[in-house]
């Protein structure tokens, strides 16, 4: 069994050193306590609601930054960590990035391909699909927030053998009818069910320049059921300001390889790609 934890944090906008200390603390806490796969939010190194390119420039890093080496050195027990960061590209451009690392360093990076709203003012969209990485726990795919709303991305990861899809995210709080769960949860449930994969979405908390967040961190099993939610009132509009809640789930990732519903139906075997756009 693989212990997956999503830790819902509140990064401080523009405070790279402070956010680094928070990331380091959480990596040490979780991996020392036996977490196998730790997922942290989108842009957890920098915060999200930028107003100028200079603000991005002040806290953007590369995957080779010494801070990343410190995160890797803090990992215990063979764990892996997925987190979002503001990336300074070798081309001089900025990307909304994510990385997967273990104690040996960075295993893979990804640049968000589908940019949301004002992100387009500061970041360049990535040009590569989400990676799927072989780890000691299984095959892990990862992408960032709005990417997940395009079903082709989780499907692509699943077809490439992903058993777990990790999604660092910053879900802006949206109005919804009383009693309804976050709309992003429905997307995650559907993607988990139709691809027979575990999906771990790590949201953030803490109001930033007036922007509230859904605080909807959740893990869904491969059948599409909610396995764990970080909010103390799962599905509530918002939680306590800055609360560091967590979602945790013990997953049998090997079980996701079975895509059959019954002897006559298989999720992937029944596909008719020649009929799809």
LINQUICOR-V573147 format. One record per helix or strand of 3 or more residues. SS is the DSSP state (A for helix, B for strand). FROM is the first residue (numbers start at 0). TO is the last residue. If there is no record, write none. Layout:
ss;from;to
SS;FROM;TO
SS;FROM;TO
This chain:
ss;from;to
B;1;6
A;15;31
B;36;38
A;52;58
A;65;73
B;79;87
B;93;101
B;104;110
A;118;121
B;131;134
B;137;143
A;144;148
A;150;158
B;163;167
A;182;194
B;197;201
B;217;219
B;225;228
B;245;250
A;252;256
B;259;261
A;272;274
